[in-house]
Amino acid sequence: MTTETKKETLGFQTEVKQLLHLMIHSLYSHPEIFLRELVSNASDASDKLRYQALHDATLLESDPNLEIRISFDKDAKTVTIADNGIGMNREDVIENLGTIAKSGTAEFLKNMTGDQKKDSQLIGQFGVGFYSSFIVADKVTVETRKAGEKEGVIWESEGTGEFTIEETDKASRGTSITLHLKDEHLDFADGWQLRSIIRKYSDHISLPILMEKQDMPSYDEEGNEKKEEENKAPEWETVNTAKALWTRSRSEIKDEEYKEFYGHISHDHTDPLKWSHNRVEGKLEYTSLLYVPGKAPFDLYNREMDRGLKLYVQRVFIMDKAEEFLPMYLRFIKGVLDSNDLSLNISREILQKDPNVESMKSALTKRVLDMLTKMAKNDEETYKTFWKEFGQVLKEGPAEDMGNKEKIAKLLRFSTSLEGKEEQTVSLDDYIGRMNEDQEKIYYISAESFNAAKSSPHLEVFRKKGIEVLLLSDRVDEWLMSHLFEYDGKKFEDIGRGDLDLGKLESEEDKKAQEEVEKQSEDLVKRIQDVLKEEVESVRVTHRLTDSPACLVVGAQDMGAQMRRIMEAAGQAVPDTKPIFEVNPEHPLIVRLDNEADEDRFAELSRILMDQASLAEGGQLDDPGAYVQRLNKLLLELSGS
Ligand SMILES: Nc1ncnc2c1ncn2[C@@H]1O[C@H](COP(=O)(O)OP(=O)(O)OP(=O)(O)O)[C@@H](O)[C@H]1O
């Protein structure tokens, strides 16, 4: 480690400068949040020390009672938040208070719109942290000494482009942050004001937060305020409840406290949609407090995103982001788990092997699914919000968690041909409840986009018969459907794949009539097949179409078009398969084709129909130029030139 004695001036990382600017301009309407953030950091710093002290008790030095002290000086216009937690050394300070190490920061900053309301919500989700000090302060001084080290450091900045850093002798371990208040925020240098903010935002902090005792002002007989005794040693008192929130009983915790606690552990200041707080006693003993956030984080689809629960063992903080207690498809859940059965020395490696962890994981998974099921049942509007934010991730569930497949399937929501809107609101139970009497299967179609699914020619026969079809167009949908085979005893059927089997929905007469049409069209089918033999697997008469001349069908065992595109985009080899081309002999264009004696024109027209069928399902043409030329030629002929 290098030891520097002189004062040095360093520049903030560009992202910090941007964030500072945004923060000061977007969050000025809630200046008091700085205190919540600094107390939250102080509490984290104490948790870290307590954990490290499990392995090395000397870190506690002669100061084992961890606490946060908040003081103010009206004359000097300062507020100071001091902790005796883990502290920081010079490298830590530069790393933590000069840069933002969070992944996705640049991407996050790109999403800023300039609209203060939206931006402040986004910043809230990103976590405002230490830099929120600059909302109220025009200078911030951080004095800190790391546990177990000798040298202290002073960091100071005016929140513009740079900060200074110098060595100091600091007797006490931990961090003390002094805010030099801006003139318009001098009201924070007031004991009652600070107390009320602490009670509002930080009551759930399990560490004692101390402030100097403050008597109500007393007056003499003439009504003059009595001066306090000079040189009286300050007396400190605890101003918060100072009990870990999850250890308190549910009935005595207010919703507001649950919400504040959520903000503290998740660094997300959008209210959670729901939470579930439980104590389990028996073979395993643990308490869990799980939250469903109100908004998806910006990196939800990055499977490397930070996820997992805050893990405590017997009230001692062990680690953030313990991923082992919930499956990947519930990676959006935030919360705390406090176990009595794990060892205080537990490490990530051991966690992965501990059989108790596996049982807790399955119980917590069930708890989350139950919480969502209840939400879906009792609070449809909130569930709609949940689905909009996290539905895509939940759709990964059936593939990852076979055991809970049916439960997850119950939670899925879809767009359907009957509703015709993009918002996914129809459950499988709704679908089954509306099923036609003779209908045995759950029908779905998957396409590249919602509109492609909605206007797919494959739906025609279903529309005619009044049968609802699920419209799937999310990237994850084909993956989902390749793991979901049936629900409530009803099989799923992709209507764009293989032979269409409508079961009892088709009468004997219908079938006979179809066979008749097939027989009559044998020559036509053969002629088209000769033209398209390179492009298609086979040609056949359709049973799906009523209004369109032709469509493409994927072979029963072949990979769907959407999955194919995902795999191709990921650079994976995909098997070379050809679609089946189905024609509707009753359509005037096909009748016209059948009557075409000129083989060249027959071939041109067949190709156009084939390309159109591909376009209608949202596909891309292999040779769009050739298609346009053919079509133009045809248009010219039609217009008689
Ligand atoms: N009182 C403190 N004692 C020790 N380290 C601290 C203290 N305050 C901040 N830090 C360090 O500085 C880092 C940055 O703090 P900051 O509040 O900006 O972000 P954060 O707490 O990591 O996340 P978020 O931005 O979501 O709040 C922390 O991760 C921590 O390592």
The ligand as an SDF file (V2000), in Angstrom:
LIG
                    3D

 31 33  0  0  0  0  0  0  0  0999 V2000
  -20.3290    4.7530    6.1430 N   0  0  0  0  0  0  0  0  0  0  0  0
  -19.6190    3.9830    5.3140 C   0  0  0  0  0  0  0  0  0  0  0  0
  -18.6850    3.1320    5.8040 N   0  0  0  0  0  0  0  0  0  0  0  0
  -17.9680    2.3350    4.9870 C   0  0  0  0  0  0  0  0  0  0  0  0
  -18.1120    2.3170    3.6510 N   0  0  0  0  0  0  0  0  0  0  0  0
  -19.0070    3.1570    3.1100 C   0  0  0  0  0  0  0  0  0  0  0  0
  -19.8100    4.0330    3.8940 C   0  0  0  0  0  0  0  0  0  0  0  0
  -20.5930    4.7460    3.0650 N   0  0  0  0  0  0  0  0  0  0  0  0
  -20.3100    4.3150    1.8190 C   0  0  0  0  0  0  0  0  0  0  0  0
  -19.3580    3.3690    1.8390 N   0  0  0  0  0  0  0  0  0  0  0  0
  -18.7920    2.6540    0.6930 C   0  0  0  0  0  0  0  0  0  0  0  0
  -19.0510    3.4050   -0.4620 O   0  0  0  0  0  0  0  0  0  0  0  0
  -19.7730    2.6140   -1.4180 C   0  0  0  0  0  0  0  0  0  0  0  0
  -20.6470    3.4900   -2.2420 C   0  0  0  0  0  0  0  0  0  0  0  0
  -21.7250    3.9500   -1.4850 O   0  0  0  0  0  0  0  0  0  0  0  0
  -23.0650    4.3420   -2.2050 P   0  0  0  0  0  0  0  0  0  0  0  0
  -24.0300    4.7160   -1.1630 O   0  0  0  0  0  0  0  0  0  0  0  0
  -22.7670    5.3560   -3.2440 O   0  0  0  0  0  0  0  0  0  0  0  0
  -23.4940    3.0500   -2.9580 O   0  0  0  0  0  0  0  0  0  0  0  0
  -24.0350    1.6550   -2.3880 P   0  0  0  0  0  0  0  0  0  0  0  0
  -24.4270    1.7940   -0.9610 O   0  0  0  0  0  0  0  0  0  0  0  0
  -23.0320    0.6180   -2.7240 O   0  0  0  0  0  0  0  0  0  0  0  0
  -25.2830    1.4010   -3.3010 O   0  0  0  0  0  0  0  0  0  0  0  0
  -26.5010    2.3620   -3.5800 P   0  0  0  0  0  0  0  0  0  0  0  0
  -26.0100    3.3690   -4.5680 O   0  0  0  0  0  0  0  0  0  0  0  0
  -27.4980    1.4700   -4.1620 O   0  0  0  0  0  0  0  0  0  0  0  0
  -26.8940    2.9790   -2.2830 O   0  0  0  0  0  0  0  0  0  0  0  0
  -20.4770    1.5620   -0.6000 C   0  0  0  0  0  0  0  0  0  0  0  0
  -20.7270    0.4030   -1.3480 O   0  0  0  0  0  0  0  0  0  0  0  0
  -19.4550    1.3140    0.5250 C   0  0  0  0  0  0  0  0  0  0  0  0
  -18.4820    0.3870    0.0850 O   0  0  0  0  0  0  0  0  0  0  0  0
  1  2  1  0
  2  3  1  0
  2  7  2  0
  3  4  2  0
  4  5  1  0
  5  6  2  0
  6  7  1  0
  6 10  1  0
  7  8  1  0
  8  9  2  0
  9 10  1  0
 10 11  1  0
 11 12  1  0
 11 30  1  0
 12 13  1  0
 13 14  1  0
 13 28  1  0
 14 15  1  0
 15 16  1  0
 16 17  2  0
 16 18  1  0
 16 19  1  0
 19 20  1  0
 20 21  2  0
 20 22  1  0
 20 23  1  0
 23 24  1  0
 24 25  2  0
 24 26  1  0
 24 27  1  0
 28 29  1  0
 28 30  1  0
 30 31  1  0
M  END
$$$$
